[in-house]
Amino acid sequence: MLLVPSISVINGRTTRLTKGDYSNEKFYEESPIEVASQFEEHGITRIHLIDLEGAKKGTIVNYDPLQMITGYTKLSVNFTGGIHTDGDVIKAFEHRAESITSASVAVQNKETFANWIMSYGREKIALAADSLDGLIRIKGWQTATDLKIFDHIAYFYERGLKYLKTTDISRDGALEGPSFDLYKSLLKEFPNLCIFASGGVRNMDDVKKLADQGLYGVVFGKAFYERNISLKEIENFVNVYA
């Protein structure tokens, strides 16, 4: 199972939200490149970089952290936040993102997102299907929809989707544990999908339980920033599970 730390960015600074609430920002002293370098030194090969400003504004804002991380580390970067057009996708790749994850476009313009999967390839395009009470939310989780998560995923699953990142928003940043039942149901419904669990991870015990469930990967953030997961624990996990 892939262990994928997330680095969220506002105004070029490392930050975390709780349950997607932009009024509940917490900034950390280490810059995105400093955090990324620490992960790399302890065996991590991939990170999930989130442009929180871009997600809210609908256009990419924080190119600099992406350029710094891809320029000064060997990490593969999955980039997300504000990717709405072909131009946004191309710019992300020009700044050496290994892949991108998109949420809003997949709701607002399904045909465009399906075309991205075909045009750029299944390895390059991931779907973020983040939900609250079973319904998809977009635009940095600020906009509710009436779209059921399983219906939404099924549409793109039938059109070649390979990678899915899904968050139960009620768990994100709350350190209350992942939505194990949700992931169990998703694995049963979409057996050929590479699913990244996200949200609620408290410690390495949660990570190991997700691995035992058969998840392809887990994206985590706050548990590390709040020192519930150490760099040494990350290194030990990577050595065993990678």
C-alpha positions in Angstrom: 0.0 0.0 0.0 1.2 3.5 -0.9 1.7 5.9 2.0 1.1 9.4 0.6 1.5 12.4 2.9 -0.5 15.5 1.9 0.8 19.0 2.0 -1.9 21.7 1.9 -0.9 25.2 0.9 -2.4 28.7 1.4 -0.3 31.7 0.3 2.7 29.4 -0.1 2.5 28.2 3.5 1.9 24.8 4.9 -1.6 24.6 6.5 -4.4 22.3 7.5 -8.1 22.7 7.7 -10.6 20.8 9.8 -13.5 19.3 7.9 -12.8 21.6 5.0 -13.5 24.8 7.0 -11.4 27.7 5.7 -12.2 29.7 8.8 -10.4 27.0 10.8 -6.9 27.3 9.3 -3.8 26.2 11.1 -0.4 27.2 9.7 2.8 25.3 10.4 6.3 26.7 10.6 7.9 24.3 8.1 7.5 25.4 4.4 6.1 22.9 1.9 9.6 22.2 0.5 10.9 21.6 4.0 8.1 19.2 4.8 8.5 17.4 1.5 12.2 17.0 2.0 11.6 15.4 5.4 9.3 12.9 3.9 11.7 12.0 1.1 14.5 11.5 3.6 12.4 8.8 5.4 11.4 6.8 2.4 8.3 8.5 1.0 8.3 8.6 -2.9 5.0 10.4 -3.5 3.1 13.3 -2.0 -0.4 14.8 -2.5 0.0 18.6 -2.9 -3.2 20.6 -2.3 -3.6 24.2 -3.5 -6.4 25.2 -1.1 -6.6 28.7 -2.5 -6.9 27.3 -6.0 -9.6 24.9 -4.9 -11.7 27.8 -3.5 -11.0 30.2 -6.3 -11.4 27.8 -9.2 -8.0 28.4 -10.7 -4.5 27.3 -9.7 -2.8 29.8 -7.4 0.2 28.1 -5.7 2.5 27.1 -8.5 5.7 28.0 -6.5 5.5 25.1 -4.0 4.9 22.6 -6.8 7.9 24.0 -8.7 10.1 23.9 -5.6 9.2 20.4 -4.6 9.6 18.9 -8.1 12.8 20.9 -8.7 14.6 20.1 -5.5 13.3 16.6 -4.6 12.8 13.3 -6.5 9.3 13.0 -5.2 6.4 12.2 -7.5 3.7 14.9 -6.9 0.0 14.4 -7.3 -1.3 18.0 -7.6 -4.8 19.2 -6.9 -6.7 22.4 -6.4 -8.1 24.8 -9.0 -7.7 22.5 -12.1 -10.6 23.4 -14.3 -9.3 23.6 -17.9 -7.0 21.8 -20.3 -4.7 24.8 -19.8 -4.6 24.2 -16.0 -3.8 20.5 -16.6 -1.0 21.4 -19.0 0.5 24.0 -16.6 0.5 21.5 -13.8 2.4 19.0 -15.9 4.7 21.8 -17.1 5.6 22.4 -13.5 6.4 18.7 -13.4 3.4 17.3 -11.5 3.5 13.6 -12.0 -0.3 13.4 -12.0 -3.3 15.6 -11.1 -6.5 15.0 -9.1 -9.7 16.9 -9.9 -13.1 17.1 -8.2 -15.1 20.1 -9.4 -14.7 19.5 -13.1 -15.9 15.9 -12.8 -19.2 17.2 -11.4 -19.6 20.4 -13.5 -18.4 19.1 -16.8 -18.3 15.3 -16.8 -17.4 15.1 -20.5 -14.3 17.2 -20.0 -13.1 15.0 -17.1 -13.8 11.8 -19.1 -11.8 13.3 -22.0 -8.9 14.0 -19.7 -8.7 10.4 -18.8 -8.6 9.5 -22.5 -6.3 12.3 -23.6 -3.7 12.3 -20.8 -4.0 8.7 -19.8 -5.4 6.7 -16.8 -2.1 7.0 -15.0 -2.1 10.8 -15.0 -5.7 11.7 -14.1 -7.3 10.8 -10.7 -10.8 11.6 -9.4 -11.4 13.2 -6.1 -14.9 12.1 -4.9 -15.2 13.8 -1.5 -18.5 13.5 0.3 -20.5 14.6 3.3 -23.4 12.3 4.4 -23.0 10.4 1.1 -23.3 13.4 -1.2 -20.5 14.9 -3.2 -19.0 18.3 -2.4 -16.8 20.4 -4.6 -14.9 23.7 -4.8 -12.8 23.0 -1.8 -15.8 21.3 -0.2 -17.6 24.6 0.0 -20.3 23.7 -2.5 -22.8 20.9 -1.8 -24.4 18.8 -4.5 -27.2 16.2 -4.7 -24.9 13.7 -6.4 -24.6 10.4 -4.6 -20.9 9.3 -4.2 -21.4 5.8 -5.6 -23.3 7.0 -8.7 -20.6 9.6 -9.3 -17.8 7.2 -9.1 -19.6 4.6 -11.2 -20.0 7.0 -14.1 -16.2 7.4 -14.5 -15.4 3.8 -13.5 -17.3 2.8 -16.6 -15.2 5.2 -18.6 -11.8 3.9 -17.7 -11.0 5.6 -14.4 -8.2 3.9 -12.5 -7.4 6.1 -9.5 -9.8 7.4 -6.9 -9.1 9.6 -3.9 -12.1 9.8 -1.6 -12.6 11.7 1.7 -15.4 11.5 4.2 -15.4 15.3 4.9 -16.8 14.8 8.4 -13.6 12.9 9.3 -11.1 15.2 7.6 -8.6 16.8 10.1 -10.7 15.6 13.0 -8.4 12.8 14.1 -11.5 10.6 14.7 -10.6 7.7 12.5 -11.2 6.9 8.8 -14.5 5.8 7.4 -13.6 2.1 7.3 -17.1 1.0 6.3 -17.2 3.4 3.3 -13.9 2.0 2.0 -15.1 -1.5 2.5 -18.2 -0.8 0.4 -16.2 1.0 -2.3 -13.8 -1.9 -2.6 -16.7 -4.3 -3.1 -18.5 -2.1 -5.6 -15.4 -1.2 -7.7 -12.9 -4.1 -7.4 -10.6 -2.8 -10.2 -10.3 0.7 -8.9 -7.1 1.9 -7.1 -8.6 3.6 -4.1 -6.8 6.1 -1.9 -8.4 6.5 1.5 -8.2 10.0 3.0 -9.5 11.8 6.1 -9.6 10.9 9.8 -6.3 9.0 10.1 -5.2 9.2 13.8 -2.1 7.1 13.9 -0.2 4.2 12.2 -2.7 1.7 13.6 -5.4 3.3 11.3 -3.0 3.2 8.4 -2.2 -0.5 9.0 -5.9 -1.3 9.2 -6.6 0.4 5.9 -3.7 -1.6 4.4 -5.3 -4.8 5.7 -8.6 -3.8 4.1 -6.9 -3.8 0.7 -6.7 -0.1 0.0 -4.3 0.9 -2.8 -3.1 3.9 -0.8 -3.8 6.2 2.1 -3.4 10.0 2.1 -2.8 11.5 5.5 -1.8 14.9 6.9 -2.9 16.2 10.2 -1.9 13.1 12.2 1.7 13.9 11.1 1.6 17.6 11.7 0.1 17.1 15.1 2.9 14.5 15.9 0.6 11.5 16.1 2.6 9.9 13.4 6.4 10.2 13.4 8.9 10.2 10.6 10.4 7.1 12.1 7.0 5.3 12.0 6.6 6.4 8.4 10.0 5.0 7.5 9.3 1.7 9.3 6.0 1.3 7.5 7.5 2.0 4.1 10.2 -0.6 4.7 7.6 -3.2 5.5 4.7 -2.4 3.1 6.4 -0.8 0.1 
